[in-house]
Each structure stands twice: as structure tokens, then as C-alpha cells.
Amino acid sequence: MAVSGTTKALKDIMRIDAGINGDAQYIEQITWMLFLKAFDFKEQEWETTDDDYYPVIPSKYRWSNWADDPEGITGDALLIHIDAMFTDLRELDTSNDPKHRKWLIRSIIEGVNNFMKSGTLLRQVVNKINEEIDFYSMPSGHLFNGLYETMLKDLQSAGKAGEFYTPRPVTHFVVDMVAPKLGETVLDPACGTGGFLTSVIDNFTVNTTEEYRMLQQTIRGIEKKPFPYLLCVTNLIAHGIDVPDIRHDNTLRTPTTDYTAKDKVDVIVTNPPFGGAEEKAISQSVPAELRDTETADLFLVHMMVLLKDGGRCGMVLPDGFLFGTGVKSAIKKKLLEECNLHTIVRLPKDVFAPYTNINTNLLFFQKGTPTKGVWYYRLEMPQGYKHFSKTRPMLPEHFQPVRDWWKHKKESDVSKYIPVEDIIAADYNLDFCGFPHDTEKILPPDQFIAQYLNEKAVLSARMEDVLARISAALGQEKIE
């Protein structure tokens, strides 16, 4: 079955259930089941390759032992089994857990719920998942990823937690331009559902056991909220990461002075939350002169510390950062002095709709050398588009103009080079090469009056003509 057919079939079953209220609950319900199925597949792999492997999940709770049989446990008995499973997995002993697999299971299950009230319908959902997804079959693996992406888009369209989903054309473009290499440590400090990290994984070709080991050890993420954390971990497992190194934590909670060499990374790719608010204590994690109420600004300060010398970053930031003054100017000053902010891509409107219509930008910089100048590229709305929407989203090919320009940067109608001296002279304003605004021509008073009288005369003539026709029609009705 096609991806759209699978998601529709699952929704059709679940919308009947009294416990499911909206897309957010539907997706959380599906995700913890997909996670357990994916982890059981991994456990079977580990049992095959490691003679000393002992299963992490107790036998009766492994997906293959309670879910695989289509005629298996159902109804109230299934609901009781799920409740017991959640209770026991939340109490897993993690004291002897060298590879953090028990910790992973426990941290995931602690943040999820079984919303379904009907064990019979739950069995139907389980059976449908088993029918459509078989991890031993590569095409089904692709189906899993397609199903997952469709669910994330549904979540975004529902307007709930859509801030955790960055459109894939954006994540792929950023990753391609930053160009992480296998073996480099890659971090997303606000990883949401894992879109940037999976784009990094998709960029690598892994051929040997050593390359596979490096991949497992170099992908890192941090996510504050439990639901996207669950989505991210499951997403990475589906992309071949055995035990995703995703911390359920708030990056901004750690004082920047506490970071050590082991925290620093080669590459950061991220779309930090913006427009949000944090408790006052969180802003105190950065130096006093850089404290701001805007979360995205705080993330940028942390990222400048987290990058190794020579480290590279590609990130999403709103327009407000570019032209902001005060603390924002202080942050931009630090960025330009400590990093080479070499490129800013101005994105068209509605890229992140319906979550936000705020104008956004992609910033690319490298730590270690100061900025001499910034290249700007204004990515225009594609021909035939007035705006992006759910039915007409941004597509990978819409980034082709800036990809072509990137290879041989030069000034044009949509690109410009700004020397750092001009930026400093403008109090660190980075708002260059923006989208033109519609302007209204202001006429001199005599021309304005003449235009007004002319338009009034034309309108009056039209109204008189309409009234005459109405009168004629009424008169005709009386005769008849």
C-alpha cells in the first residue's frame, strides 16, 4: 500500500476510538508502537551478531511476542497488557547499562501514553502496522520512513507541535552546504523530530563496520519536550542508528562556562525555536551582556561556544535577528568577531507555514576567523507560486537557483556582498538584500484631487447605469 493509503487506513481505525482526540494523539499513539517494533527488530539483529547479548525488553513485552500474531491478544486483555508493559518498562533498572539501551527504553516510555480505549481497535492498528512495515524488507524500510514523514507533516498541518518539524528541502539544503564528513561530530541542540540529523545520515554512504561505528558515535541531539523527543529517537532508529544519542534536556539550561572539550562538535545544523519564552534563570546561562528573551538568540550564543575551532554551522533564524538592536547587536558583534559569517540566504515567505509566517533566513558560519564580509542571496518565490501551502509546499528543486549560485558566488539582482565595515557602521545591522516591499505612490495635491474627481465621476456613471437597469426591470415586471 502507498504511504498515503497506510496513514489513511490507520487514521480511519483510530478515529473510531473514543480515546483519540485529534492528530497529535493519533501520531503519539502510532509513534510509540513504531518505536517498539523498530527496537524489537534491532534486538533481533543484536542477538544474531552478539553471542553475549541479553535482551533489554522483557520477553513478554517484545513486539514480536505480543503484537506479531494477527490473532493474538486483543480486547480488554490487550489494554491490560499494555498498561502493565508501560508500568514495568518505566521501572527498568538502568544501573548495569553500558550501552544505554535500558535508559533509552525507559526515557521513551516515561513520556508516552496509550490513548486508545478499545483493545479491539488497538489490535487492528497493530495488525495494520505489521502488514505494511517489515524491517527485513528494504522497500518496507523506505515505506517506514515515508510513513513517518507523512505523519510529521500531518502534525505540522494540525498546528500542534509543528514548530518541531522543519521542511525536508530546508534540512537537505543546509546539510548539503555545511557538508559534514563521516567521522565529524554533528549536533542539533534543538533537534525536534530529528529532520536535520536524518538529513546528515542520508548524506553519508556507509560501507564498512568502522564507518558504521563512526556514524553511531557522531550523531548527537538535544530536545526539551517529550513528544518530539520520542519522534526524534524513533526517526533515528528508522535511519539505522542503534541507540540514538539524543538527550531529553534543554540546551539553554547549561551555563556556557560549563562546556568542556568533550561537549564541542565539528558541525551544528539546527532550526532553534524562536518567538518563545524561557524562565528567567535560563537566560542567565549566557554572559550578562548577551542575555535576551528571544530563545533563538540564546541558542546562537550557546552554539558559538559549542563549536570547535574550525567548526561549521548552518541554522535558521528569523528576520528580527538581522535588524535587531541592543542585545541582538552585541550577539552579532560576537558572531562577526569570532566566526566567519560567510553567507545568509533570505528565504521566501510561508516556508514554515502553517506553523509560522515569520520571514526566515539561513545563516552559515565557521568558527575561528573573523568575518570580512557576508554574501547574501535572496531566494525568490518560484514562478507560478504566490505562497507555499500544505497542498503546494516548498520542494527540493526550489533551492536549485541558490545551489547553482553557491558554486560561483557573484553579485546579481538577488545576491549581494556586504563588507563587514558596512555592517559595523550600521550598528551590526544584517538586514541586507531583503525582499522588496510594495510602495504606494504619493501624488501632489492637485493631481490627487483631479484623480479623485475622475474616479468619482466614473463610479457615479456606473451606479446610475445600474440603477437605470433595475428601474427598467421593475417597470417591466409591473407591465407583465
C-alpha positions in Angstrom: 0.0 0.0 0.0 1.2 3.5 -0.7 2.2 5.7 2.2 -0.9 7.9 1.9 -3.1 4.8 1.9 -1.3 3.5 5.1 -1.7 6.7 7.0 -5.4 7.0 5.9 -6.1 3.4 7.0 -4.5 3.9 10.4 -6.5 7.1 10.9 -9.7 5.5 9.8 -9.3 2.9 12.5 -8.2 5.2 15.2 -10.8 8.0 14.7 -13.5 5.5 15.8 -11.8 5.1 19.2 -13.2 7.3 22.0 -9.7 7.9 23.4 -8.2 9.5 20.3 -8.8 13.3 20.0 -7.0 14.8 17.1 -3.8 14.3 15.0 -1.4 14.9 17.9 -2.8 12.0 19.9 -3.0 9.8 16.8 0.6 10.4 16.0 1.9 9.9 19.5 -0.1 6.6 19.7 1.4 5.4 16.4 4.9 6.5 17.2 5.4 4.6 20.4 4.2 1.4 18.6 6.6 2.1 15.7 9.3 2.6 18.3 8.7 -0.7 20.0 8.5 -2.5 16.7 11.8 -0.9 15.5 13.6 -1.6 18.7 12.5 -5.3 18.7 13.9 -5.5 15.2 17.2 -4.1 16.5 17.2 -6.6 19.4 16.8 -9.4 16.9 19.8 -8.1 15.0 21.9 -7.7 18.1 21.0 -11.3 19.2 22.3 -12.5 15.8 25.6 -10.6 15.8 26.5 -10.7 19.6 26.6 -14.1 21.3 26.6 -12.4 24.7 23.7 -10.1 24.0 20.8 -10.2 26.6 17.5 -8.6 25.6 16.7 -5.2 27.1 13.0 -5.5 26.9 11.5 -8.4 29.0 10.4 -11.2 26.7 6.6 -10.8 27.2 6.8 -7.1 26.2 8.8 -7.6 23.0 6.8 -6.6 20.0 7.3 -10.0 18.2 5.9 -11.8 21.3 2.6 -9.9 21.7 2.0 -8.0 18.5 3.1 -10.1 15.6 0.3 -12.7 15.7 -2.7 -11.2 14.0 -5.0 -13.5 16.0 -3.1 -12.7 19.2 -4.2 -10.9 22.4 -7.0 -8.3 21.9 -9.8 -6.5 23.6 -9.6 -5.7 27.3 -6.8 -8.2 27.8 -4.6 -6.2 25.3 -5.3 -3.0 27.2 -4.3 -4.6 30.5 -1.2 -6.0 28.9 -0.2 -2.5 27.5 -0.8 -0.9 30.9 1.4 -3.5 32.6 4.1 -3.1 29.9 4.2 0.7 30.4 4.5 0.3 34.2 7.3 -2.3 34.0 9.3 -0.5 31.3 9.2 2.8 33.2 10.9 1.0 36.1 13.7 -0.7 34.2 16.9 -1.0 36.2 19.5 1.1 34.4 22.3 0.5 36.9 24.1 -2.0 34.6 23.5 -0.5 31.2 26.9 0.1 29.4 25.3 0.8 26.0 22.4 2.9 27.5 19.8 0.7 25.8 17.7 0.3 29.0 18.0 4.0 29.6 16.7 4.7 26.1 13.6 2.4 26.6 12.8 3.9 30.0 13.2 7.5 28.9 11.0 6.9 25.9 8.2 5.1 27.7 8.1 7.6 30.5 6.9 10.3 28.1 4.1 8.5 26.2 0.6 7.3 26.7 -1.8 4.7 25.4 -4.8 6.9 24.4 -6.9 4.1 22.9 -9.9 2.9 24.9 -10.8 -0.1 22.7 -8.4 -3.1 22.7 -10.2 -4.4 19.6 -9.4 -1.3 17.6 -5.9 -1.3 19.1 -5.3 -4.8 17.7 -6.5 -3.6 14.3 -3.9 -0.8 14.4 -1.2 -3.2 15.4 -2.1 -5.6 12.6 -2.1 -2.8 10.0 1.4 -1.7 11.1 2.6 -5.3 10.8 1.0 -5.7 7.4 2.7 -2.6 6.0 6.1 -2.5 7.7 8.6 -5.3 7.7 12.1 -4.2 8.6 13.6 -7.2 6.9 12.4 -5.9 3.6 14.3 -2.8 2.3 11.3 -1.4 0.3 9.3 -1.6 3.6 12.1 0.3 5.3 11.6 3.1 2.8 7.9 2.8 3.4 8.5 3.3 7.2 10.5 6.5 6.5 7.8 7.7 4.1 5.1 6.9 6.6 7.0 8.7 9.3 7.5 11.8 7.2 3.8 11.9 6.3 2.9 11.7 10.0 5.2 14.6 10.8 3.6 16.7 8.1 0.2 15.8 9.5 1.3 17.0 12.8 2.6 20.3 11.3 -0.7 20.8 9.4 -2.6 20.2 12.6 -1.0 23.2 14.1 0.2 21.2 17.1 3.9 20.9 17.8 4.5 21.9 14.2 7.5 24.0 15.4 9.4 20.8 15.8 9.2 20.0 12.1 11.5 21.7 9.5 10.6 21.0 5.9 12.9 18.5 4.3 14.0 20.7 1.4 15.4 23.1 4.0 17.2 20.5 6.1 18.7 18.9 3.0 19.9 22.2 1.6 21.5 23.3 4.9 23.2 19.9 5.4 24.5 19.9 1.8 26.0 23.4 2.1 27.6 22.7 5.5 28.8 19.3 4.1 29.6 17.2 7.2 32.1 14.4 6.7 31.8 10.9 8.2 33.6 10.9 11.5 32.9 14.6 12.3 30.6 15.1 15.3 27.3 16.6 14.3 24.9 18.3 16.8 21.4 19.7 16.6 20.9 21.4 20.0 17.1 21.8 19.4 16.6 18.7 17.3 12.8 18.5 17.4 11.8 15.4 15.4 15.3 14.9 14.0 15.0 16.3 10.5 18.4 17.8 10.3 20.1 14.7 11.8 18.4 12.3 9.4 19.4 14.6 6.5 23.0 14.2 7.8 22.7 10.4 7.9 21.1 10.3 4.4 24.2 12.2 3.1 26.6 9.5 4.2 27.5 6.3 2.4 28.4 3.7 5.0 30.3 0.7 3.6 32.4 -0.8 6.4 32.0 -1.8 10.0 34.3 1.0 11.1 32.3 3.6 9.1 29.1 2.3 10.7 30.7 2.6 14.2 31.7 6.2 13.5 28.2 7.1 12.3 26.7 5.6 15.5 29.1 7.7 17.7 29.0 11.1 16.0 25.3 12.0 15.6 24.0 14.0 18.7 20.9 15.8 19.5 19.1 17.6 22.4 15.4 18.1 22.7 13.5 19.7 25.6 9.9 18.4 25.1 8.9 14.7 25.5 6.8 14.3 22.4 9.3 15.5 19.8 12.0 13.6 21.7 10.0 10.4 21.1 9.6 11.2 17.5 13.3 12.0 17.0 14.6 8.8 18.7 12.2 6.7 16.6 13.2 8.6 13.5 16.9 7.9 14.0 16.3 4.2 14.8 14.5 4.0 11.5 17.6 5.6 9.8 19.9 3.0 11.2 21.1 4.5 14.5 21.0 1.7 17.1 20.9 3.8 20.2 20.4 7.4 19.3 22.5 9.9 21.3 19.6 12.2 21.9 19.3 13.9 25.3 15.9 14.7 26.7 17.1 18.1 28.0 17.1 21.8 27.5 20.4 23.1 25.8 19.9 26.5 27.3 19.9 25.2 30.8 23.7 24.5 30.8 25.8 27.6 31.5 28.1 28.3 28.6 31.0 28.4 31.1 30.4 24.8 32.0 31.1 23.4 28.5 34.3 21.3 28.2 36.2 20.0 25.2 34.1 16.8 25.1 30.9 18.9 24.6 32.3 20.6 21.5 31.5 19.5 18.0 32.6 19.9 14.4 29.2 20.7 12.9 25.9 22.2 14.1 22.8 22.2 12.0 19.6 23.4 13.6 16.3 25.4 13.5 16.1 26.7 17.1 12.7 27.7 18.4 12.0 31.4 18.0 9.4 33.7 19.4 9.2 31.5 22.5 10.0 32.4 26.1 12.1 30.8 28.8 12.2 31.2 32.5 14.4 34.0 33.6 17.0 31.6 35.1 17.6 30.1 31.6 18.8 33.3 30.1 21.4 33.5 32.8 23.2 30.6 31.2 25.0 33.1 28.9 27.1 36.2 29.8 25.1 39.2 31.1 25.8 41.4 28.0 24.3 38.6 25.7 21.1 37.8 27.7 18.0 38.1 25.7 14.3 37.0 26.0 14.4 35.5 22.4 15.2 31.8 22.6 16.8 31.7 19.1 19.3 34.3 20.2 20.3 32.4 23.3 20.8 29.2 21.2 23.1 31.1 18.9 25.3 32.2 21.9 25.5 28.6 23.0 26.3 27.3 19.6 29.3 29.7 19.2 30.7 28.1 22.4 29.8 24.5 21.4 31.6 24.7 18.0 35.2 23.6 17.9 37.7 26.0 16.2 37.1 25.5 12.5 33.6 24.1 13.3 30.8 24.9 10.8 27.2 25.8 11.4 24.0 26.2 9.3 20.9 27.4 11.1 17.5 29.0 10.7 16.9 32.4 12.2 14.0 35.0 11.9 14.3 38.4 10.3 14.2 40.0 13.7 17.7 38.9 14.5 19.1 40.5 11.4 17.8 44.0 12.1 17.5 43.8 15.9 19.4 46.2 18.1 20.6 46.3 21.7 21.5 42.8 22.9 21.0 41.4 19.4 23.7 43.8 18.2 26.0 42.6 20.9 25.4 38.9 19.9 26.0 39.8 16.2 29.2 41.6 17.2 30.5 38.5 18.9 29.4 36.4 15.9 31.3 38.5 13.4 34.4 38.8 15.6 34.7 35.1 16.5 33.3 33.4 13.4 33.3 33.9 9.6 29.6 34.5 8.8 30.1 34.0 5.1 26.6 33.5 3.8 23.0 34.4 4.6 20.1 33.1 2.4 16.9 35.1 2.7 14.0 32.6 2.4 10.7 33.4 0.8 7.5 33.7 2.9 5.5 30.7 4.1 8.3 28.2 4.0 7.3 27.2 7.6 3.5 27.7 7.2 1.2 26.9 8.8 3.3 26.9 12.0 4.6 30.5 11.3 4.5 33.1 8.6 7.6 34.9 10.1 10.2 35.7 7.5 13.2 33.4 8.0 16.8 33.2 6.9 19.6 30.6 6.7 22.9 31.6 8.3 26.1 29.8 7.5 29.3 30.4 9.5 32.6 28.9 10.6 34.2 29.4 13.9 37.8 30.7 14.4 38.3 33.5 11.9 36.5 36.9 12.0 34.1 37.9 9.2 35.5 40.0 6.4 32.2 40.3 4.6 28.8 38.5 4.1 27.4 37.1 0.9 23.6 37.4 0.6 21.2 35.5 -1.6 17.5 36.2 -1.8 15.7 33.0 -2.8 12.6 34.2 -4.8 9.2 32.5 -4.7 9.2 30.0 -7.6 7.4 31.0 -10.8 3.7 30.2 -10.6 3.6 30.4 -6.8 2.1 33.2 -4.7 2.8 31.4 -1.5 3.6 27.9 -0.1 0.9 25.8 1.5 0.0 22.3 2.5 -1.0 21.4 -1.0 1.8 23.3 -2.7 4.8 23.0 -0.3 8.4 24.0 -0.9 10.2 21.4 -3.0 13.9 20.4 -3.2 14.2 21.9 -6.7 13.2 25.3 -5.4 16.6 25.5 -3.9 18.4 24.9 -7.2 19.0 28.6 -8.0 20.9 29.2 -4.8 22.8 25.9 -5.2 24.0 27.0 -8.6 25.0 30.4 -7.3 26.8 28.9 -4.3 29.4 27.3 -6.6 30.5 30.6 -8.1 29.2 33.4 -5.9 28.8 36.8 -7.6 26.5 39.8 -7.3 23.2 40.0 -9.2 19.6 41.2 -8.8 19.2 38.7 -6.0 22.6 38.5 -4.5 25.0 41.0 -2.9 28.3 41.1 -1.0 28.4 43.4 2.1 31.8 44.2 3.6 31.9 43.8 7.4 32.8 47.5 7.7 29.4 48.5 6.3 27.7 46.1 8.8 29.6 47.6 11.7 28.8 51.1 10.6 25.1 50.2 10.6 25.3 49.1 14.3 25.6 45.5 13.2 22.5 45.5 11.1 22.5 42.4 8.9 19.3 43.2 7.1 20.6 43.4 3.5 19.3 42.1 0.2 15.8 41.6 1.6 12.6 41.2 -0.4 11.2 44.4 -1.9 8.1 45.9 -0.3 5.1 47.2 -2.2 5.3 51.0 -2.3 2.4 53.5 -2.7 3.0 56.5 -4.9 2.1 59.8 -3.2 0.6 62.3 -5.7 0.9 66.1 -5.4 -2.4 67.6 -4.0 -3.6 69.0 -7.4 -3.1 65.6 -9.1 -4.6 63.7 -6.2 -7.8 65.9 -6.4 -8.1 65.5 -10.1 -7.7 61.8 -9.9 -10.3 61.6 -7.1 -12.8 63.6 -9.1 -12.3 61.5 -12.2 -12.7 58.2 -10.3 -15.8 59.6 -8.6 -17.3 60.5 -11.9 -16.6 57.1 -13.4 -18.1 55.4 -10.3 -21.2 57.7 -10.4 -21.8 56.9 -14.0 -21.7 53.2 -13.3 -24.1 53.5 -10.4 -26.6 55.5 -12.5 -26.4 52.8 -15.2 -27.1 50.0 -12.7 -30.0 51.9 -11.1 -31.5 52.6 -14.6 -31.4 48.9 -15.4 -33.0 48.0 -12.1 -35.8 50.6 -12.6 -36.4 49.3 -16.1 -36.6 45.7 -14.9 -39.1 46.7 -12.2 -41.2 48.6 -14.7 -41.3 45.6 -17.0 -42.4 43.3 -14.1 -45.4 45.7 -13.4 -46.5 45.6 -17.1 -46.4 41.8 -17.1 
